[in-house]
């Protein structure tokens, strides 16, 4: 059953999330990053976008927020969510050992009226 988003009755929560991910992906592409994969899913969770530059792999969590009264989307990426993303990234890296990147990071993009990009939003050690 389609669950309507409370702030956008014409869009389901899933559709709003997909639109936010597409907007974030286009934003990062305009910043010079290339898409490696979207919605990587493993038993530990999902990573919305995996982007890359020449030597850096970027795991991106995208959050959509229409009202800042509840905080930014980045505020909702708590330690529990960070751990799930990290575990999922570790599984991705184990499966893709042939990838050439020297470093990686975890970014958060909050989509609201604008785009709030936080490169290196969290690390492996919290």
C-alpha positions as YAML, in Angstrom:
chain: A
units: angstrom
residues:
- id: 1
  name: UNK
  ca: [0.00, 0.00, 0.00]
- id: 2
  name: UNK
  ca: [1.27, 3.43, -0.93]
- id: 3
  name: UNK
  ca: [1.99, 5.53, 2.16]
- id: 4
  name: UNK
  ca: [1.57, 9.24, 1.41]
- id: 5
  name: UNK
  ca: [4.21, 11.59, 2.71]
- id: 6
  name: UNK
  ca: [2.66, 14.02, 5.24]
- id: 7
  name: UNK
  ca: [4.30, 17.10, 3.71]
- id: 8
  name: UNK
  ca: [3.74, 16.17, 0.08]
- id: 9
  name: UNK
  ca: [0.38, 14.39, -0.27]
- id: 10
  name: UNK
  ca: [0.97, 13.69, -3.97]
- id: 11
  name: UNK
  ca: [4.16, 11.74, -3.26]
- id: 12
  name: UNK
  ca: [4.68, 8.60, -1.23]
- id: 13
  name: UNK
  ca: [7.51, 8.54, 1.29]
- id: 14
  name: UNK
  ca: [9.41, 6.22, -1.05]
- id: 15
  name: UNK
  ca: [8.92, 8.53, -4.04]
- id: 16
  name: UNK
  ca: [10.10, 11.52, -2.00]
- id: 17
  name: UNK
  ca: [13.21, 9.54, -0.98]
- id: 18
  name: UNK
  ca: [13.94, 8.49, -4.55]
- id: 19
  name: UNK
  ca: [13.59, 12.08, -5.76]
- id: 20
  name: UNK
  ca: [15.97, 13.26, -3.00]
- id: 21
  name: UNK
  ca: [18.53, 10.59, -3.95]
- id: 22
  name: UNK
  ca: [18.36, 11.60, -7.61]
- id: 23
  name: UNK
  ca: [18.82, 15.26, -6.70]
- id: 24
  name: UNK
  ca: [21.79, 14.40, -4.46]
- id: 25
  name: UNK
  ca: [23.35, 12.26, -7.18]
- id: 26
  name: UNK
  ca: [23.05, 15.03, -9.77]
- id: 27
  name: UNK
  ca: [24.49, 17.51, -7.28]
- id: 28
  name: UNK
  ca: [27.54, 15.31, -6.64]
- id: 29
  name: UNK
  ca: [28.00, 14.68, -10.35]
- id: 30
  name: UNK
  ca: [28.07, 18.44, -10.90]
- id: 31
  name: UNK
  ca: [30.78, 18.57, -8.20]
- id: 32
  name: UNK
  ca: [32.88, 16.15, -10.27]
- id: 33
  name: UNK
  ca: [32.00, 12.78, -8.73]
- id: 34
  name: UNK
  ca: [30.89, 9.73, -10.68]
- id: 35
  name: UNK
  ca: [28.22, 7.24, -9.65]
- id: 36
  name: UNK
  ca: [29.43, 3.74, -8.90]
- id: 37
  name: UNK
  ca: [26.11, 2.35, -7.66]
- id: 38
  name: UNK
  ca: [22.76, 3.35, -6.19]
- id: 39
  name: UNK
  ca: [20.92, 1.69, -3.33]
- id: 40
  name: UNK
  ca: [23.53, -0.92, -2.46]
- id: 41
  name: UNK
  ca: [21.76, -3.38, -0.17]
- id: 42
  name: UNK
  ca: [23.24, -6.04, 2.08]
- id: 43
  name: UNK
  ca: [22.03, -7.92, 5.16]
- id: 44
  name: UNK
  ca: [23.30, -5.05, 7.31]
- id: 45
  name: UNK
  ca: [21.43, -2.26, 5.54]
- id: 46
  name: UNK
  ca: [21.47, 0.03, 2.54]
- id: 47
  name: UNK
  ca: [23.74, 2.77, 1.23]
- id: 48
  name: UNK
  ca: [21.86, 5.29, -0.89]
- id: 49
  name: UNK
  ca: [24.71, 6.28, -3.20]
- id: 50
  name: UNK
  ca: [28.27, 5.12, -3.72]
- id: 51
  name: UNK
  ca: [30.19, 7.75, -5.67]
- id: 52
  name: UNK
  ca: [33.84, 8.13, -6.55]
- id: 53
  name: UNK
  ca: [36.51, 10.50, -7.70]
- id: 54
  name: UNK
  ca: [39.92, 9.54, -8.98]
- id: 55
  name: UNK
  ca: [41.19, 8.18, -5.66]
- id: 56
  name: UNK
  ca: [38.29, 8.39, -3.18]
- id: 57
  name: UNK
  ca: [35.22, 6.23, -2.71]
- id: 58
  name: UNK
  ca: [32.29, 8.04, -1.08]
- id: 59
  name: UNK
  ca: [29.43, 6.33, 0.75]
- id: 60
  name: UNK
  ca: [26.50, 8.76, 0.80]
- id: 61
  name: UNK
  ca: [23.45, 8.78, 3.04]
- id: 62
  name: UNK
  ca: [20.68, 10.98, 1.65]
- id: 63
  name: UNK
  ca: [18.00, 12.44, 3.90]
- id: 64
  name: UNK
  ca: [14.98, 14.43, 2.79]
- id: 65
  name: UNK
  ca: [13.50, 17.11, 5.03]
- id: 66
  name: UNK
  ca: [10.84, 19.63, 4.13]
- id: 67
  name: UNK
  ca: [10.62, 21.31, 7.52]
- id: 68
  name: UNK
  ca: [13.69, 22.33, 9.51]
- id: 69
  name: UNK
  ca: [11.61, 22.44, 12.71]
- id: 70
  name: UNK
  ca: [12.48, 18.78, 13.18]
- id: 71
  name: UNK
  ca: [16.18, 19.35, 12.51]
- id: 72
  name: UNK
  ca: [18.11, 18.71, 9.34]
- id: 73
  name: UNK
  ca: [18.24, 15.38, 7.60]
- id: 74
  name: UNK
  ca: [21.82, 15.04, 8.80]
- id: 75
  name: UNK
  ca: [20.58, 15.26, 12.40]
- id: 76
  name: UNK
  ca: [18.71, 12.00, 11.88]
- id: 77
  name: UNK
  ca: [21.86, 10.01, 11.04]
- id: 78
  name: UNK
  ca: [22.44, 8.88, 14.61]
- id: 79
  name: UNK
  ca: [25.16, 6.51, 15.85]
- id: 80
  name: UNK
  ca: [22.96, 3.46, 15.21]
- id: 81
  name: UNK
  ca: [22.40, 4.48, 11.59]
- id: 82
  name: UNK
  ca: [26.11, 5.29, 11.19]
- id: 83
  name: UNK
  ca: [27.03, 1.79, 12.39]
- id: 84
  name: UNK
  ca: [24.65, 0.21, 9.87]
- id: 85
  name: UNK
  ca: [26.13, 2.28, 7.05]
- id: 86
  name: UNK
  ca: [29.68, 1.41, 8.13]
- id: 87
  name: UNK
  ca: [28.87, -2.32, 8.31]
- id: 88
  name: UNK
  ca: [27.24, -2.19, 4.90]
- id: 89
  name: UNK
  ca: [30.23, -0.30, 3.46]
- id: 90
  name: UNK
  ca: [32.58, -2.94, 4.88]
- id: 91
  name: UNK
  ca: [30.58, -5.66, 3.12]
- id: 92
  name: UNK
  ca: [30.69, -3.67, -0.11]
- id: 93
  name: UNK
  ca: [34.46, -3.30, 0.17]
- id: 94
  name: UNK
  ca: [34.90, -7.02, 0.88]
- id: 95
  name: UNK
  ca: [32.93, -7.88, -2.25]
- id: 96
  name: UNK
  ca: [34.79, -5.33, -4.39]
- id: 97
  name: UNK
  ca: [38.41, -5.91, -3.40]
- id: 98
  name: UNK
  ca: [39.60, -5.12, -6.92]
- id: 99
  name: UNK
  ca: [38.50, -1.48, -6.68]
- id: 100
  name: UNK
  ca: [41.41, 0.97, -7.00]
- id: 101
  name: UNK
  ca: [40.50, 3.67, -4.46]
- id: 102
  name: UNK
  ca: [43.08, 4.69, -1.90]
- id: 103
  name: UNK
  ca: [40.63, 6.20, 0.56]
- id: 104
  name: UNK
  ca: [36.96, 6.42, 1.36]
- id: 105
  name: UNK
  ca: [34.65, 8.57, 3.42]
- id: 106
  name: UNK
  ca: [31.08, 8.80, 4.64]
- id: 107
  name: UNK
  ca: [29.06, 11.82, 3.53]
- id: 108
  name: UNK
  ca: [25.55, 12.93, 4.38]
- id: 109
  name: UNK
  ca: [23.40, 15.00, 2.07]
- id: 110
  name: UNK
  ca: [20.30, 16.60, 3.52]
- id: 111
  name: UNK
  ca: [17.74, 17.67, 0.93]
- id: 112
  name: UNK
  ca: [15.23, 20.32, 1.90]
- id: 113
  name: UNK
  ca: [14.66, 23.66, 0.27]
- id: 114
  name: UNK
  ca: [18.36, 23.48, -0.55]
- id: 115
  name: UNK
  ca: [21.14, 20.93, -0.39]
- id: 116
  name: UNK
  ca: [23.27, 20.57, 2.72]
- id: 117
  name: UNK
  ca: [26.33, 18.41, 1.91]
- id: 118
  name: UNK
  ca: [28.52, 17.22, 4.76]
- id: 119
  name: UNK
  ca: [31.66, 15.53, 3.39]
- id: 120
  name: UNK
  ca: [33.22, 13.24, 6.00]
- id: 121
  name: UNK
  ca: [30.12, 13.49, 8.20]
- id: 122
  name: UNK
  ca: [31.27, 10.53, 10.30]
- id: 123
  name: UNK
  ca: [34.16, 8.10, 10.52]
- id: 124
  name: UNK
  ca: [34.76, 4.49, 11.42]
- id: 125
  name: UNK
  ca: [35.63, 5.37, 14.98]
- id: 126
  name: UNK
  ca: [32.64, 7.66, 15.54]
...
